[in-house]
Amino acid sequence: MAMPKPEPFGMSLEEAMRTQRAIRRLKPDPVDDALVLRCIELALKAPTGSNAQNWEFVVVKDPVVKAKLARLNRVAWSAYGGIGRFLARRAGDDKGLRIIDAVQWQADHFEEIPVIIVACLNAWVPPWPAIASSSLYGSIYPSVQNLLLAARAAGLGAALITLPLWNKTLARWALGLPWNVTPVAVVPMGWPMGRYGPTTRRPVEKVVSLDRHGNRAFLKR
């Protein structure tokens, strides 16, 4: 007898946070539009600077548009992936090689992923001064994290990537974006081939300083 699927969004926030990870290997099975919209609706609950709510989300399902983003992704990955694999092999980093293999799978199967969500700022992001761009990005990334947590709570796999956006002009053309809407993050989403699970992270006491960098006051001696 088949086990019933858990109700979407039924898990606690802490469980979603503790078991969230980048899921890159996704099934080609379709994802219901209502579930995708529900995840984006939860993403919109994130705060933005001055409550501007200056976001746009493009849900990509059209194979032609997906193929354009896939080509952009592969161009960038052909450079980064080769360097990353060389360095991981040289260091004997088996965990790093497994991550690179997952990213390679995502690049090879990008067109098969059922839903690609592109998070955009409804603004032109100036390259200078740095504080201007960082402030604008601060108004979109909290919503992207909400989107990832919502996907986790719904049992969907997802990951934040930016390689398809290495050329903003080409990305705009692929998505039909005007010059004053800036693509910022890409979230491939679908039903995971693998599974979620507890993530391995350094102890909090080893990454927190008190008052000045390096003062590991919370680290047990």
Secondary structure, DSSP 4 states (H G I P E B T S, - for coil): -PPPPPPTT-S-HHHHHHH------B------HHHHHHHHHHHTTS--GGG---EEEEEE--HHHHHHHHHHHHHHHHHHHHHHHHHHHHHT-HHHHHHHHHHHHHHHTGGG-SEEEEEEESS---SSSHHHHHHHHTTTHHHHHHHHHHHHHTT-EE--B-GGGSSHHHHHHHHT--TT-EEEEEEEEE-BSS---PPP---GGGT--SSSTT--TTS--
